[in-house]
Structure formats: structure tokens, C-alpha cells
């Protein structure tokens, strides 16, 4: 789990800013330190960028008005156990890097179904 917790997620080759803001779309790749490369991930970063922009406005520290959805990918509190299984506290979901890693794990399991903004992908993909 340390490889997840200590991962340095990058969007389009640029580190996610310390203030949690992700560079504007399109995000071209996801690379992680420790020799991992974008080929390790099946995620289409154009899709990730579109969903993140819709869900949180690209803000890593976003919390929905009802307090149920946190961070860049607006992960719902029902996924606290998933975050913990990956070695993260729920408060770390306000860190864009941690949020993306948990979101990626969720996406591997359920596709885009958990995200309300999945509809934006219909505009991107024919």
C-alpha cells in the first residue's frame, strides 16, 4: 500500500498543484513515481479531465454542499472503506493525488457509473 500512499500523480506531465487545482483539460497522461508510467493505467485522461472538471471544477479540495462528495473526483463518503483499504484517510481525499488514486481504483471496479458527471463523456465519445 505504500506505493499508493506515496505516489506522485501527475497530469499531462505536470504535478498537480499544491493548492489542489488540476491543470485545465485535456490531461494527456497519468504517471506515477517509482518507475510507473502512463501505460500502467487504462484510464483515458481526456475522460478523467472532463469528469473532474464537471464534478469539482477541477478543484482538489472541493466538498459538495451536502458534504457527501469530496475532492477532485467528488468521491462519495460511501467509499471511505475503499480509501482506507488503499491506505488513505478520508481527509486525504482533499488531496488531488490521493483522490485520483482512489478514484482510479473505483473506476477499475465500476467504470464511470459512480460519477454523476459521466454524461459529459457522451459528448466526448461518439
N, C-alpha and C positions, 0 to 999 in steps of 0.2 A: 503494500500500500504506500510505502514511502515514495515510490516513483510517481504515484499520482499526486500525493500531497505536495511534493517538492517540484512538480512540473512547472515549467516556464512556458505557458501557452503564448503563441504569437499569432497575430492575424496579419496575413499578407506580408509576412516578414518583419512586421513592426511589433514590438512588445505592446501589450495592452497597457495604456497609460496608467500611472499610479492613481489618478483620480477615478479610475474605473471606466472611462469613456473609451469605446472601441472606435478605431478609425472608420470613416464612412465606407459604405459598400462601394465596390464589391471587395470582399475579403477573398484573397486568392489562395490561401493555403493555411494549414494548421501544422505547425512544427513544435516539437517538444524537446527540451534539452535531454542530454543523456544519449545522444545518437539517434533519437527517434526522428522520423521525417514525416512529411505530409502523406507519404504512401502508407503509413501505418493507419491512417484514418480513412474511413469510407464516406465521410461527411463531405457533401458539396458545400464549400464555403460561401458560394453565392446564396444558397438556400439559408444557411446559418445566418448570414448577414441580414437577409430580408426578414427572417423571423425575429431576430434580435432587435432590428430597427422598429418593427411593428410592436413587439411585446413591451420593450422598455425604452424605446427611443435611443437605444444604443448606450444606455447608462448602466454601468455595472452595479451601482448602489441603489437602483430603483426598487421600491416596495409598492405594491398595489394599494389603492386606498383602503381596501378591507384587510390589509396585512397578510393576505394568504399567499401571495406570489412575490418571490424575491429574486433580485439580481438581474443580470444581463438577459438571461433566457426566461425570466419570470417563473422559476421553479416553484411549484405549489408545495405548501407545507406537508402534504401527504407523502412527499418524497424525502422527509427527514431521515428515515431509516436507510435509504439508498445513500444519501450523503455520508451518513455515519459509517456505513459498510465500506465506503471508499476512503475513510479516514478523515472526513471533514466535519466540523461543527456546523450547525445551521447558520450561525453568524457569518461563517466564511462564504456563504452563498452571496454575500455582498461584494466579494472579491471576484472580478470578472474571470480570472484564470480558474479558480475553483469551480465557479458556476458553470463554465463551459465544459469542464471535465465531467461533472455530474450530469449535465445535460446530454453530453455525448453518450454516456452510459445508458441514460434513459432512452435516448433515440435508438441505440442499438437494440434495446429491448422492445420498444413500442412504436418506432417510427415517429412521424410528426403528430400522431394522434393526440398526445397530451397538450399540445400548444393551440390556443385559440386562434393565433395568427397563422396557422398552417394554410389558410385560404390564400395568403399572398403568394404562395408557391404556384397556385393555379395560373396566376398572371404571368409568372416567370417561365413556367414549363408548358409547352403546347399539349 
